[in-house]
């Protein structure tokens, strides 16, 4: 589309900006509470709400408290939450068997939420990092993160989550072929309606640091994840990954991190028209919160501006730790 603009003074583009009502009439992008997914960390215990030091305002919650948070989200109109387990080193193993244990933190939380807050959609994380003694998203054999055995494990993990009642499976591991394998397994097991939101363009980013603290992976991780997560310099590769995952049965696709990769979001939406999401990751959240706490920025305005940026870039929605705060502002 080529804009048509009369010459000045016939066209004074400030005319449409002179009042809140006029700005609202011509606003191109809208943000609503229905665009938000709230990531929540679940841990062992009972009655626990444990602060994550590197993410001010974010808590690790025991299952009973996760149910309370799910009710809060539903009452605010947030349509979905995403569960991430916190595991200590004592809970991690080489074989990662906890990942598909029907009674692990995530699966117990899914069942508890479905019993008490059935109206909210539950998304899960599918990757081995929170159960792996090495902190990697896949099995480590002789220093290599091996692909095909990892995919077999991810299928078991996804099936356990679907059996528990998950609505959306979120493979975040970046192994080749895992979307097709998970989709086939879900179909075979009778979970035809379980959706897959693929972390299809997940970059090897430095913005994940606080998250690894939140799930207990920082101390466990050996090496880096550059052999399976994307090179931050690449854009065309993201389109190849998106096309592959859509062809393998992904219902929706994800870009991670968020704000530093809005160009990727825009390219994906324009190229495929598929439901496209971004994850406003822990480092993005922590930077805004830290600047707010130091009085350097207006935290609420920056929060809302950053969320609007995702919508302007073409995203259907965003995973954000700001979800409850944003929802409250959007309701006023």
Backbone torsions as a table, in degrees:
resi	resn	phi	psi	omega
1	UNK	NA	128.1	176.5
2	UNK	-102.0	119.3	-179.1
3	UNK	-62.5	142.8	174.8
4	UNK	-111.0	118.0	-176.2
5	UNK	-132.3	127.2	176.1
6	UNK	-68.8	156.5	177.6
7	UNK	-69.7	151.2	175.0
8	UNK	-63.5	137.7	10.5
9	UNK	-96.1	3.1	178.8
10	UNK	-58.5	-38.7	175.0
11	UNK	-104.1	116.4	171.2
12	UNK	-120.5	100.4	-172.3
13	UNK	-67.3	-15.2	177.0
14	UNK	-73.9	-13.1	-178.1
15	UNK	-57.1	-39.4	-176.1
16	UNK	-80.4	-1.3	-178.5
17	UNK	-107.5	3.6	-166.0
18	UNK	-79.2	-11.5	177.1
19	UNK	-150.9	160.7	-179.8
20	UNK	-61.4	-38.7	-178.4
21	UNK	-65.9	-41.5	178.9
22	UNK	-70.3	-38.3	176.5
23	UNK	-61.4	-37.8	178.2
24	UNK	-65.5	-36.0	-179.3
25	UNK	-63.4	-34.1	-174.5
26	UNK	-106.8	7.6	-178.0
27	UNK	-62.6	131.1	-174.0
28	UNK	-87.1	-25.5	-172.5
29	UNK	-129.2	139.6	179.3
30	UNK	-122.1	141.0	175.6
31	UNK	-117.0	130.8	177.8
32	UNK	-132.6	166.3	179.2
33	UNK	-62.5	-25.5	-179.7
34	UNK	-71.0	-7.2	177.9
35	UNK	-88.8	1.0	-168.3
36	UNK	-108.4	138.4	167.7
37	UNK	-121.7	130.6	-174.9
38	UNK	-101.8	113.4	173.9
39	UNK	-73.8	133.3	-177.8
40	UNK	-131.2	136.5	179.9
41	UNK	-98.0	130.0	-177.9
42	UNK	-117.3	140.3	-177.6
43	UNK	-137.6	177.3	177.5
44	UNK	-72.6	169.9	175.2
45	UNK	103.1	-170.1	-179.4
46	UNK	-145.5	137.6	178.0
47	UNK	69.0	24.6	-173.7
48	UNK	-104.7	130.2	167.4
49	UNK	-132.1	101.1	-169.9
50	UNK	-109.1	119.9	-179.0
51	UNK	-64.5	144.8	171.2
52	UNK	-95.0	109.9	-170.9
53	UNK	-56.8	-37.2	-177.0
54	UNK	-84.0	-0.2	179.1
55	UNK	-133.4	79.2	-175.9
56	UNK	-52.8	129.0	179.3
57	UNK	92.4	-9.0	-179.9
58	UNK	-100.3	140.1	-175.7
59	UNK	-122.9	149.6	161.5
60	UNK	-92.6	130.2	-173.7
61	UNK	-121.1	142.8	169.0
62	UNK	-72.1	165.9	-172.1
63	UNK	-55.8	-42.9	-178.6
64	UNK	-62.1	-35.6	178.7
65	UNK	-77.6	-27.8	174.0
66	UNK	-64.0	-38.8	177.2
67	UNK	-61.4	-41.0	177.0
68	UNK	-61.7	-42.4	179.0
69	UNK	-65.0	-38.0	178.0
70	UNK	-63.3	-40.0	176.7
71	UNK	-64.4	-41.5	176.5
72	UNK	-58.9	-45.5	-179.6
73	UNK	-61.1	-47.8	-179.0
74	UNK	-61.2	-41.7	-179.9
75	UNK	-65.9	-27.7	177.3
76	UNK	-82.6	-7.9	-178.9
77	UNK	90.1	5.7	177.0
78	UNK	-68.8	125.7	-171.9
79	UNK	-79.2	-20.7	-174.0
80	UNK	-152.2	149.8	170.6
81	UNK	-121.2	158.3	178.0
82	UNK	-125.4	125.8	-174.7
83	UNK	-96.2	134.1	175.1
84	UNK	-129.8	128.2	-178.9
85	UNK	-84.6	139.2	168.5
86	UNK	-95.0	128.5	178.7
87	UNK	-133.1	133.2	174.3
88	UNK	-78.7	168.9	-178.6
89	UNK	-59.1	-31.4	-179.1
90	UNK	-69.2	-16.8	-179.6
91	UNK	-96.0	-1.2	-174.7
92	UNK	-103.1	147.2	-178.3
93	UNK	-139.9	167.7	175.8
94	UNK	-67.8	-36.5	-176.3
95	UNK	-86.6	-8.1	174.8
96	UNK	59.8	25.5	-173.0
97	UNK	-62.1	-23.5	177.3
98	UNK	-62.1	-21.1	-176.6
99	UNK	-64.1	-31.7	-179.2
100	UNK	-114.7	16.3	174.1
101	UNK	-68.2	123.9	179.7
102	UNK	-58.8	-21.1	-177.4
103	UNK	-108.6	21.5	174.8
104	UNK	-72.0	173.8	-173.7
105	UNK	-54.8	-48.1	-175.0
106	UNK	-62.7	-47.9	-175.3
107	UNK	-69.0	-35.2	174.5
108	UNK	-65.6	-39.3	179.2
109	UNK	-66.0	-40.6	178.0
110	UNK	-57.3	-49.7	-177.5
111	UNK	-63.6	-40.3	-179.1
112	UNK	-66.3	-40.6	179.0
113	UNK	-66.8	-44.1	-179.6
114	UNK	-60.8	-31.1	178.8
115	UNK	-73.9	-32.4	-172.9
116	UNK	-107.7	-30.5	-177.1
117	UNK	-133.0	64.3	-171.7
118	UNK	-65.3	-19.2	-175.3
119	UNK	-77.6	-15.6	-177.7
120	UNK	-90.3	142.2	177.0
121	UNK	-81.2	140.4	-178.4
122	UNK	-114.2	123.0	173.7
123	UNK	-105.7	147.7	179.7
124	UNK	-124.5	166.4	176.2
125	UNK	-105.2	131.7	177.4
126	UNK	-117.7	102.8	176.1
127	UNK	-170.2	156.4	-174.9
128	UNK	-91.0	-3.7	-169.7
129	UNK	-60.2	-35.4	-177.1
130	UNK	-80.5	-4.2	177.0
131	UNK	-119.6	-3.8	-172.4
132	UNK	-94.7	127.7	178.9
133	UNK	-62.6	-20.3	177.8
134	UNK	-90.4	-8.6	179.2
135	UNK	75.5	8.3	-179.0
136	UNK	-94.8	159.3	-178.9
137	UNK	-74.6	-12.6	178.8
138	UNK	-136.0	172.9	177.5
139	UNK	-64.4	143.0	178.1
140	UNK	-109.1	120.3	179.2
141	UNK	-126.6	116.4	-179.4
142	UNK	51.7	41.4	176.7
143	UNK	82.9	-3.0	-180.0
144	UNK	-106.6	137.3	173.1
145	UNK	-83.4	108.0	-171.1
146	UNK	-85.2	139.2	-170.5
147	UNK	-82.1	-61.1	-167.2
148	UNK	-66.8	-43.6	174.8
149	UNK	-61.7	-33.5	177.3
150	UNK	-64.2	-42.7	179.4
151	UNK	-59.0	-40.9	178.0
152	UNK	-59.9	-40.2	178.2
153	UNK	-68.9	-39.5	179.9
154	UNK	-63.2	-35.7	176.6
155	UNK	-61.7	-44.5	178.3
156	UNK	-62.8	-39.9	179.3
157	UNK	-63.8	-45.9	-179.4
158	UNK	-64.1	-40.6	179.9
159	UNK	-65.0	-39.4	178.1
160	UNK	-62.8	-38.6	179.1
161	UNK	-69.4	-40.8	177.4
162	UNK	-63.5	-41.7	177.7
163	UNK	-61.6	-34.7	179.3
164	UNK	-72.1	-19.9	177.4
165	UNK	119.3	12.1	179.6
166	UNK	-61.7	143.1	177.9
167	UNK	-92.9	-33.6	-175.2
168	UNK	-133.0	124.2	175.9
169	UNK	-94.6	131.4	-177.4
170	UNK	-118.3	82.8	177.6
171	UNK	-67.0	116.5	-175.8
172	UNK	-114.9	12.5	-167.9
173	UNK	-85.3	-27.3	-179.4
174	UNK	68.8	24.9	171.5
175	UNK	-78.2	148.8	177.6
176	UNK	-73.0	134.6	173.1
177	UNK	84.1	2.5	-173.4
178	UNK	-74.6	-28.7	-179.3
179	UNK	-66.5	-47.2	178.4
180	UNK	-60.7	-41.0	-179.1
181	UNK	-67.3	-42.4	179.3
182	UNK	-67.4	-43.5	179.8
183	UNK	-60.8	-45.0	179.9
184	UNK	-61.6	-41.5	-179.5
185	UNK	-66.9	-40.6	178.2
186	UNK	-62.4	-43.8	179.0
187	UNK	-61.9	-46.3	-177.7
188	UNK	-62.9	-33.9	-177.3
189	UNK	-87.5	3.4	177.8
190	UNK	86.0	15.7	179.7
191	UNK	-103.6	52.1	-175.6
192	UNK	-63.1	-25.9	-175.6
193	UNK	-92.5	-3.1	176.8
194	UNK	-74.1	128.7	-176.3
195	UNK	-90.1	156.2	174.3
196	UNK	-118.4	119.0	171.0
197	UNK	-105.7	99.7	-173.3
198	UNK	-82.0	129.8	166.2
199	UNK	-75.1	77.7	-170.1
200	UNK	-80.6	-32.8	179.6
201	UNK	-121.6	79.5	-178.6
202	UNK	-108.7	119.3	-173.1
203	UNK	-92.8	151.4	175.1
204	UNK	-77.4	84.2	-166.7
205	UNK	-108.8	150.0	173.6
206	UNK	-82.8	-2.9	-178.4
207	UNK	-80.3	-0.8	-176.2
208	UNK	-90.8	-2.0	-171.5
209	UNK	-50.9	-54.0	-178.8
210	UNK	-61.6	-33.8	178.1
211	UNK	-60.5	-42.1	-179.2
212	UNK	-64.6	-31.1	171.2
213	UNK	-64.9	-43.0	-174.1
214	UNK	-64.6	-33.0	-178.7
215	UNK	-101.9	3.2	177.1
216	UNK	80.7	19.8	-174.9
217	UNK	-93.3	-14.8	-174.1
218	UNK	-60.6	-46.4	-177.7
219	UNK	-71.1	-25.9	-175.9
220	UNK	-83.6	-30.3	-169.5
221	UNK	-66.4	128.2	174.2
222	UNK	-114.0	126.0	-177.1
223	UNK	77.9	-152.7	179.5
224	UNK	-130.8	-176.1	-174.3
225	UNK	-114.2	24.7	-173.2
226	UNK	-73.7	-14.1	179.2
227	UNK	-82.4	-10.4	178.2
228	UNK	-130.0	-28.1	172.5
229	UNK	-85.9	159.5	-169.3
230	UNK	-76.1	152.1	172.4
231	UNK	-71.4	124.7	-179.7
232	UNK	-59.1	-15.6	179.7
233	UNK	-80.0	-9.2	-169.3
234	UNK	-102.8	138.1	177.4
235	UNK	-121.2	-47.8	179.1
236	UNK	-59.0	-36.5	179.6
237	UNK	-59.4	-36.2	178.8
238	UNK	-59.8	-39.0	179.6
239	UNK	-66.6	-36.9	177.1
240	UNK	-65.3	-40.9	179.5
241	UNK	-66.2	-41.8	178.9
242	UNK	-61.6	-47.7	-178.9
243	UNK	-60.6	-42.8	179.0
244	UNK	-60.3	-48.8	-175.4
245	UNK	-67.7	-35.9	175.2
246	UNK	-64.7	-40.6	178.6
247	UNK	-66.5	-26.9	180.0
248	UNK	-86.2	-6.3	175.1
249	UNK	118.4	11.7	174.6
250	UNK	-68.7	136.3	177.0
251	UNK	-85.1	-31.6	-177.5
252	UNK	-143.1	159.4	-178.7
253	UNK	-130.1	155.3	-174.2
254	UNK	-126.1	143.6	168.3
255	UNK	-112.3	133.4	-178.3
256	UNK	-146.4	129.1	-3.1
257	UNK	-65.8	-172.7	-174.2
258	UNK	-99.3	-82.5	-170.6
259	UNK	-56.2	-39.1	178.8
260	UNK	-69.1	-7.4	-174.1
261	UNK	-127.1	31.3	179.0
262	UNK	-64.2	-28.3	176.4
263	UNK	-63.1	-34.9	178.3
264	UNK	-68.2	-42.9	177.9
265	UNK	-56.8	-45.8	-177.6
266	UNK	-64.2	-44.0	179.8
267	UNK	-62.8	-41.2	-178.7
268	UNK	-65.3	-46.2	-178.3
269	UNK	-64.1	-43.1	-179.9
270	UNK	-67.2	-34.2	-175.4
271	UNK	-80.4	-35.4	-170.8
272	UNK	-120.3	-24.5	-178.5
273	UNK	66.3	10.8	-179.2
274	UNK	-80.0	157.5	173.7
275	UNK	-55.9	120.7	-171.7
276	UNK	-122.5	129.7	-179.1
277	UNK	-124.2	160.7	173.3
278	UNK	-132.3	155.4	178.4
279	UNK	-110.6	113.0	172.6
280	UNK	-78.9	96.5	-163.2
281	UNK	-78.8	175.7	-172.2
282	UNK	-57.2	-39.7	180.0
283	UNK	-65.9	-38.4	176.3
284	UNK	-63.2	-47.1	178.9
285	UNK	-60.4	-47.6	-175.6
286	UNK	-63.7	-37.3	179.6
287	UNK	-65.2	-42.8	179.1
288	UNK	-65.2	-44.7	-179.9
289	UNK	-62.9	-43.1	-178.8
290	UNK	-63.8	-43.5	178.8
291	UNK	-65.0	-36.6	177.3
292	UNK	-64.8	-45.9	-177.6
293	UNK	-65.9	-25.5	177.1
294	UNK	-88.4	0.3	178.6
295	UNK	74.9	18.7	-176.7
296	UNK	-86.0	-23.3	-179.9
297	UNK	-138.6	164.1	168.5
298	UNK	-84.2	100.4	-171.2
299	UNK	-58.7	-42.6	-178.7
300	UNK	-64.5	-43.1	-178.9
301	UNK	-67.4	-40.3	178.6
302	UNK	-66.1	-40.6	177.0
303	UNK	-56.3	-51.7	-176.8
304	UNK	-68.9	-36.3	177.4
305	UNK	-63.9	-41.0	-179.5
306	UNK	-66.3	-39.3	179.3
307	UNK	-68.0	-38.1	176.8
308	UNK	-62.8	-33.4	-179.4
309	UNK	-60.5	-36.6	178.0
310	UNK	-63.5	-43.7	179.6
311	UNK	-65.9	-40.6	179.7
312	UNK	-63.0	-31.3	179.6
313	UNK	-79.2	-2.8	176.0
314	UNK	107.8	1.0	-177.9
315	UNK	-71.8	141.5	171.8
316	UNK	-76.5	-26.7	-179.7
317	UNK	-170.4	177.8	-174.7
318	UNK	-146.1	136.5	167.9
319	UNK	-81.5	123.5	-176.7
320	UNK	-150.2	138.5	175.1
321	UNK	-71.2	-12.5	176.8
322	UNK	-81.3	-1.5	-169.3
323	UNK	-50.3	-50.0	-178.7
324	UNK	-64.7	-42.1	179.7
325	UNK	-64.3	-42.6	179.4
326	UNK	-65.3	-40.2	-179.9
327	UNK	-61.2	-40.9	179.1
328	UNK	-64.2	-41.7	179.0
329	UNK	-66.8	-38.6	-178.4
330	UNK	-69.2	-21.2	-178.6
331	UNK	-87.4	-7.9	-177.2
332	UNK	-92.1	NA	NA
